[in-house]
Each structure stands twice: as structure tokens, then as C-alpha cells.
Amino acid sequence: MDRVKDIGTRKWFALGAIALAAIAFSLDLTVLNLALPNISAALHASTNQLQWIVDAYALVLAALTLPAGLLGDRYGRKKFLLIALALFGLASAACAYSTSVNMLISARLVLGVGAAFILPLALSTIPVFFSAVERTKAIALLMGGVFLAYPLGPILGGFLLTHYWWGSVFLINVPIVLVALVVTAILLPESKSTMLHKIDVWGIVFSVFGLTGITFGAIQAESKGWGNIEVAASLLVGAALLVLFVLWEKYKMRSKQSPLVDLKLFKNAEFTWGTLLATLVTFCMFGLLFGLPQYLEEVQGKNALGAGYLLLPMVGGLVIGSVIATRVVNKIGEKIAVAIGFAIIATGLIIGTGTALHASNSFIVLWAGVVGVGLGFAIPSAMNAALGALSPERSGVGSSLVTAIRQVGGTLGVAILGTLLGASYRSKLNISGLPNQIAKTARSGVTGGVAIAHKLSSIVLLHDVQTAFVHGLAVMLWACAGIAIVSVVLALIFLPNKQTVK
């Protein structure tokens, strides 16, 4: 079969529709936290139940990403993408009109099932329908939809929660998904592998529970700490199952059976280093999106809406970087484009380490915008390197593998960088002389510290808490900048420099 199926301009309209669905997919990750207080009041949810409302989605998303690609390859990528979109829309409506906590958690589980299929199957269409010259632009369009939702979430969520009931933050997904469903159904042709591989049941079992264990452990580490027995056990079991998964896949390959994942992909330098570098940029970005909104809200005193507006320049920078990257990557090569992207990210983050207690909005816009330009260069170029190594036959599983690795990288990024930020915050926090319970609340994080300072009307404690958090944010940004600098070196040494000039 041909490597790329030529379907003309239809593919761009279909991809645009899928990018809309990606916006809905990402909005769900960003607006929910705003709605948790409203949900708690309306449904009488406990703290533990609120945690499960958040985590249920993330766990199912992590668990089903790899099987999603296999099913798309075997039975039809368009077919399962349409099913996933419909499921996502229905589950969003079910979330919006939930009348109990258990109903909402169940609907979130179903929502996670739909989400697990959307992004990997959308990515899997790119190696099939887009040429090497077009791929960077296609990836930039799709991933642009994913990242646009991060600042839009607080803005849209703040507006909806101000004027409507909490369910509106889920209901907004429905019209977006409906448009994506109709356009995809009309314009995107079906594609699937011509080779019918047997389903690797044990491969699915090991990968599902392994990824779930790692994700659950990383999520719990944010609140319970890495030394917690439950956290350690979850991470160890997850890691052990993923080791078993690799050993099982090697056995399947040696015995000439059909593995879930073709491990030979990792012998391809483009796939391996493209995936690793895309994961590293996700790691840094998720850490940044964890720390910066807290600074804007708890130190600068902005509401979620105001914080969302100040994150928009990062998306603007991402758009500018993506436009430039798509025009030059085919001439300068992925290696140079990715290295340039990480160098710009590092520059922006280093500038950001100078963020002071009363930093101006223009300063934050400056360095966040610079980071965004770097993201626009690095993400599409690194993803293009990884996806370009996939054959149309196994593009579903390959895209799912890239997505799963990036998903775990993002989750670990929040957990590890959040832990670093928290430890640095506590190391600078002056709580001497405070009663134990007040000191414990202040040490729990900047949100608790600011709340207790306002409750006590203590200007001194408020200043100490905010100053300590600014220190913690700087340490975290230095760590992210260090990762970005290392990534520049990795890209220049290991990523092949393929050029595709028109």
C-alpha cells in the first residue's frame, strides 16, 4: 500500500474538526478544578470523593491509551474515533446532569474511556494521510488545540461558574464534540491495517495495570509524599508490570507472534528520541502549568479568570513558534528545530526565575510568551520525528505509545516538580512560634498558607508564605530550564537531521 493516501484538502478540514475535539479533551483537564467547590456544595462530596472525581478520568486515560491504538489499527481508526467522540459527548452530558457523587465518578470514568481514544487515533491518521512535508503543520494544528485549552479553561470555566451551574463546565463539551463528530464522519476516510494481528491479551493486561499503577502512584505522591507506603507500592507494582510487559513483548517478537507494541520501533533513532524529547517538553510544561497559576492566584491575588488571561501569551507564543517551525523545519531539519525550541524554552524559563513577589504583568507576559515560542518549535518538530517513523499499518499503536509515554511524563512532571516546589517552599517558610495546627496548614502549601494568614489577619505570615512560594517557584523553573538545556544537547547529539525540502 502507499505510505500516504492522497485525499486532497478534505484531510485538513477533518483534522481541524479533530483539533476541536482535542480542545474539549484538554478543557476537561483544566476546568474541573475550578468547579470542585461548587460540586462539593451541590452533591455533598467529601474530600476523598472529590479526589476520585479528578483521578478517575486520569487513570482510565492512562490505562486505555495503548489498547486504543491497537483497536484502531485492527478494526478501523475512523470507526473508533467516531465511537470515542460520541462516548465523550454523552459522558460529558452525563457529568453535567449527575445527581450524585457516584454518578459523577462513573460518568468521569466513561469520559476517560472516550478521551483515551481521541488523541492517539487522531495522531494515527497523520502518518496515513499527510506527507512528510505536511506532517509538522498537521501536528502543530492538532497539538495547538490541546494546548489552547490550558489558558482557556480558567477563562471559560470562570465565566460559566459565575453565570451558570457547575454542570455547564462539562456541557460545553457537547456542541464542540458534535461538530467534530459530523465533520469527521463526512470528510475523514476509513483506514486500518491490512494485516490482521492476533490481539495480545497479556500485553494489554500488563500495559493497562502497569500504566495505571505508575499514574496512580504519581497522583497520590502529590498529596501523600513519595515515602508513603501506598505511593511506593503503587509505583513499584506499576514499574514491575511494565518490565513484565517489555519482557512479554520481546518473547512475542522472538516467537514470531503479534506483540501489542513493536519494540523494533525503539531501534529507530527518530522514533526513540522524538518521543523522549516530546516527553521532556511535556514534563517541563506540566510543571510550569502547575506552578505559575498558583503564583498568579495566591501571590498576585488574581482570580482564575485573571490567571487564565495571563497564560494566553504562552499560547500566542506557541502559535507563533508553530507557524515559524512549520515553515522552516523541512529545510533546517527536525534536529535543529527541536534544539532551537528547547533553547528558547530554557531562555524563557531562566528569565522567569527572576519573577519577584510583585512582578509586573508585562514581565510575566514576556517570559511566558518566550516559553510559548519555544514550545511551538519543539513540540511539533519532536512529534513529527516520532510519528514519521510509523508505518500506516501500525500508526494507531505507534501513536498510542507516543501518547502514553507523554501522558506518564506529564503526570510525573507535575508530581516531581510539584514535590520540588513544595520542598523548596517549606525550606524557606518561617513558621517559628506558630501553634502546631496553624504551622501544619501553612506547610501544606501556598494555598493553605495564604488562607490561614488571611484568617488570622497576619500580614507577616502572608508575606512569609508568599516569599517562600516565590523561592520555590524559582527553584522549579531552574530545574525545568536545566531539563531544557540537557534536551538541547540530546537533540543535537542523538536526533537524526532529516530534511524534506519541497
N, C-alpha and C positions, 0 to 999 in steps of 0.2 A: 504494500500500500504506500501511497505518497506520504511523505513526512508531514506535509501541511496541506489541508484541504482548503481550496480557494472558494470562499462563499461571498466574496466581494465585501461591500460596505455593511451588509447585514450584521456581520460579526461585531462591529463597533457599537451599533445600536443595542445589540443583545448584551454586550459587555457593560455598556452604560447602565442598562437595567439591573444587571447583576451587582454593579457597583452601588446602586440604590439599596439593594438588599444588604450589602456589606455595611452601609451606613446604619441600617436598622439593627444589624447584628452587633455593631460596636456601640450604638446608642444604649443598648440594653445593659452593657457593661458599665456605663458611666452615669446613667440617670437614676439607677436603683438606689444607690447610697443616699441620694437626696430625699428619696421617698420613704426611707426606713422609719423615721419618726412618725410620719403620718400613718404608715401601715401598722406600726406598733399600737398607736392610739385607736385606730379603726377596728383592728382584728384582735386586739389584746394579746399581742405576741410577746413572748419572753425574749430575753437577750439571746438565749440559745436558739430559739426558733428563728429569730432574725438572721443569725449566722447561717442557718441552714437554707434560708431563702436566698442568700447570696451564694453559698457554696454549692448548692445542688446543681446549679447551672454550670459552674466551672468544672465540677467533677465529671459530669456527663460529657461535656465538651471535650475534656482531655481523654476520656475513655474511648469514645467512639470515632475519633478523627481518623485513625488508621483503617478500621473496617469500612468506613465511609468510602474511601478511595477504592478499595477492593470491589465493593458492590457496584460502584460507578463504572469501573473498568469492565466488569463481567456482564452486567445487565443493562448498561446504558447510563451515561453521565447526565444527559438532559433529563431522562426519566426520574432519576433520583434527586436531581437538583430541583425539579418541579415539585416532587413529593416533599422535599425538605422545606421549600418556600411555603407551601400550603400548610405544612405542620407548624412552621414558625408563626405564620399568621394566625392560625387557630389557637395555638398555645398563648400567643400574646393577648388575644381576646379573652381566653380563659383566665389569664393572670389578672387582667383588668377587672373582671367581674367576679373574682373569687370572694366567697363569703366567709371563709375560714382560713386559718393558717395552713392547715394540712392541704386544703385545696390549692392554695397558692404555691406551696412547696412542690406539689405534684405537677402543677402546670409549669413551674420552672424547670422541672426535670424533663418534661416533654419539649419545652423551649430549647433546652440544651441539646436534645437529640437533633432537632432541626438545624441548630447552629453548627453542630459538628459536621454536617454535610455541606453547608453552603459555601464556606470559603475554600476548602480543598477541592471541591468539584468545580467551583468557578475557576480556580487556578489551573485545574487539569485541562480545561478547554484551550488554554493559551498555547501549549505546545502543538495542539492538534490544528487549530485554525489560524494561528498567527505566525508569520515568517520570522526569521532571526532579526531582521531589520525592524519589525513591528513590535516585537515582544517587550522591549523596555517601556515603550509608550503604553502598551496594554496593561502591563504590571503596575505602572505608575497610576493609571486611571483606577484600577481596582483597589490598590492599596491606599490611594488617595481617599477613596470612600471610607475605608476602615479608619484612617487617622482623622478625617474631618469630624468624626463623631465625638472625639475626646473633648474638644472645647465646646462643641455644640450641645453635648449632654447637659452640662450645668446651666447653659443659657436656656435651652429649651425646657429642661426639667424645672428650673426655677420659675419660668413663666407659667408652665402648666400647673405646678403645685400652688402657685399664687392665685390662679383663677379657676381651677377645676379640682376634682377629687383625685386621690392618689393613683387610681387606676388609669388615668389619662396618660401616664408616662409609659404604660405598656400599649395602650390603644393606638398611640401614634404610629406604632409599627405596622398596623394593619393596612392602611392605604399605600404605604411605601412598598410593602410586600406584594400587594395586589398588582401594582404597576409592573414590578419586576416579574411576577408570575405570568402576566399576559404577554408582555414583550418577549420574554424568554421562550414561551410556548410557541409564539408565532415565528420568531426570527432565528433562534438557535437550532441548527440541525442536530440530530442524534449522533452520538459517536460512542463506540465501545471497542474493546479489544476483540480481534478476530480469533484469538487463541483462548479457548475456554479452560482456564486453570481450575483444578480442584480447590475448594475452599480449605484454607489452612486453619483448622479449628483450634489446635493448640497454640498456634501463632497468635490468633485473635485473643484467646484466653490470657496468655502471658502478657501481651501488649496492653490489653484493656486494664487488667488489675495492676500491672506494673506502673503504667502512667497514672492510674487513679491513686496508687499509694504515694508516689512522688508528689503529685499535685496536692493531695490531702495533707501530707506532712508539711509541705511548704506553706500552705494556707494557715495551718494551725501554729506554725512556728512564729508567725507574725504576732500572735497574742500570747502564746504559752512559752515561747523561747525554744531554742534548739536543743536544750538539755532535757526537755520534758520527755518522759518515757513514751507517751503516746506519739509524739512527734518523731522521736528517734526510731521507734518500732515501725511506724508507717513508712518512713524514708528507707529504712533497711530492707523491709519486705518488698517495697516497690523496686528498689535497686536490684535486689536478688532476682525478682521476677523478670526484670528487663535483661539481666545477664542470661537467665534461662531462655528468654526469647531469642537472644542473639545466637546462643548455642543451638537451639532448636532450628533456627533458620539456616545455620551452617549445615546441620545434619540433613535438612530437606534439600539443600542445594547439592550436597555430595551424593545423595541417593537419587538425584535427578527427579525429585518431586517438585511440586509447585509451592514455593515459600510465599508467605504473605508479603515480605519485603525482599527484593533482590539486593542482597548485600554487596553485589559487584558494583552497585552504584557508588559505593564509597571508595572504589578504586579510581573513580573519575574525579580528578582534582577540581574541576569546575563545580560539580555537584557538592562534594565534601566541603570545600572552602566557601563556596557561595552560601550553603546552608549555615555553616558555622558563623560566618560574618553577618548574615541576616539575623541570626540568633543573638549575637553580641550587640547589634544595634538595638534589637528589641529589649534586651536585658537593660541597657542604659536608658532607653526611652521610658520603659515602665517605671524604673526607679525615679526618673525625673518627674513623671506624671503623678507619682506617689508623694514626692516631697514638695514640689512647687505649689500645688493648690493649698496645702496645709500652711505654707508660709503666707500666701496671699490672704487666706481667711483668718488664721489665728494670730499672725503677727501684724499684717497690714490692716486687719479688721474688715476686709471686704466680704460681701455675701457670695453665695455660689455663682450668682449671675455675674457679678463683677469679676470674679476669678476666671470665669469662662471667657469673658471678653479679653482678658489679658493673656489667655492662652491662644487666642486666634492668630496672633502674629507668627506663632510657631507653625501653624497650618499654612499661613500665607507664604512663609519661607519654604515650607515643604513643596508647595505648588511651584514656586519659582525654581527651586532646585530640581524638581522633577522635569519641568519644561526644558531647562538647560541640559540636563542629563540625557533626556531622550534625543536631543539634537546632536549631542557630541559623542555619546557612548559608542556608537557604531564606527566612529573614526578614531577615537583615542583608546578604545578597548575597555573592558569591564574592570581589569586590574587597576588602571589609573583612575577611572571614575569612582570606584569604591574607595580607593586610598584618599582621593580628594575629598570625598564625602566625610570620611572619618576624621580627616584633618580639620575640616570646617566644624564638625561636631565638637572636637576637642577644643578648638578655639573658642566657640560659644560657651562651653561649659567652664573653661578657665576664666573667661570674663565673668560668668555667673557666680564664681566663688567669691567675687567682690560684693555680692549682694549684702547690703547692710540692714540694720534694724528699720531704718526709714528710707529705703531705696525708692527712687522715683519710678513712676510707671514707665517713663521713657527708657530708663536703664533696663528694666525687666523686658520690655518690648524688644530692645536691641539684642540682648543675648539670647532670648528665646527665639527670635527671628533667625539669628545666625545658626542656632542649633537646627531649626527647621530646614534651612537651606541644605545643611549637611545631610539631614535625613532624606531629603528629596534626591540627593545624589546617591547615597549609599544603599537605600532600601531597594529601589527598582533594579539597580545595577547588580547587587548581590543576588537578588531573587532571580534575575534574568540568567545569571551564571548557573544557578541551581536548576531552574526549570528547563534551560536549554539543553541540559544533559539527558532529559527524559525522552523516551520514545513515545509516540502516540498510543502504543499498545498498553503501556503501564503508567501513563501520565496520571491517572487517578491515585494509585497507590503512592507513586513518587511525590505528587503534590501533597498528599496527606502526610507523608513522612516529614516533608519540609515544614508543614503547618504544625504537626505535633511537636517537633523539636523546638520550633519558635514559641509555641504555646507554653511548653515547660520552661523554656528560657525566660519568658516574660514573668511567669509565676515565681520562679526562683529569683528573678531580678528584684521584684517587689519585696520578697521575703528577706533576701540577703542584704540588699541596700537599705531596706527599712530597718533591719536589725542594726546595721552600721550607724544609720542616722540616730536611732534610739539610744544606742550605747554612747555615742558622742554627745548627744543631748544631756543624758544623765551625768556624764563625766564633768560637765560644766555647770550643772544645776546646783545652786546654793540653797539648800533646804535645812541648814543647821538651825536648831531651835524650834522647828515646827513640830506640832504633835504628829504622832506616827501615821494616823489615818490621812491627814492632810498631806504629809510628805509622800505617802504612798500614791495618792491621787496625782500629785504633781509629777512624780517619777514615771507614772504610767504613759505619759506622752504630752505633747504640747496642748492637745485639746482639753485633757483633764486639768493640766496646769493652769491654762487660761481661765477655765471655768471656775476653778477653786479660788483663783486670785480675784476674779470679779465678785464671787460670792462673799469673800472676806473684805472686799474693797481695798485690797492691798496693792498699791502702786509698785512697791518694792518687789513683791513676789511676781507680779505681772512682768516687770522689766527683766527679772532674773530668768523667768521661764522663756520669754521671747528671745532674749540674748543667747540662752543656751541652745534654743532651736536653730537660730541663725548659724551658730557654730556647727551644729550637727548637719545642717543643710550644706554648708561649705565643704565639710569632710566628705559627704556623699558625692557632691559634684566633682571634687578632686578625684575620687575613686572612679567615677564614670569617665572623666577625662583621661585617666590612666588607661582604662579599658579601650577607649577610642584610639589613643596613641599606639597601644600594642596592636590594635586592629589594623592601623595603617601599615605597620611593619609586616604583619601576617599577610595582608593583601598583596603587598609588593613582592614578598618572597614566594608565596605559595599559589596565588590565584593566577591561572593562565591568562594571557593577554590576547584573547580572540577579538579580532576586529572584523566588522561586517560593513563595508562601505557600499553604498548604493551604486 
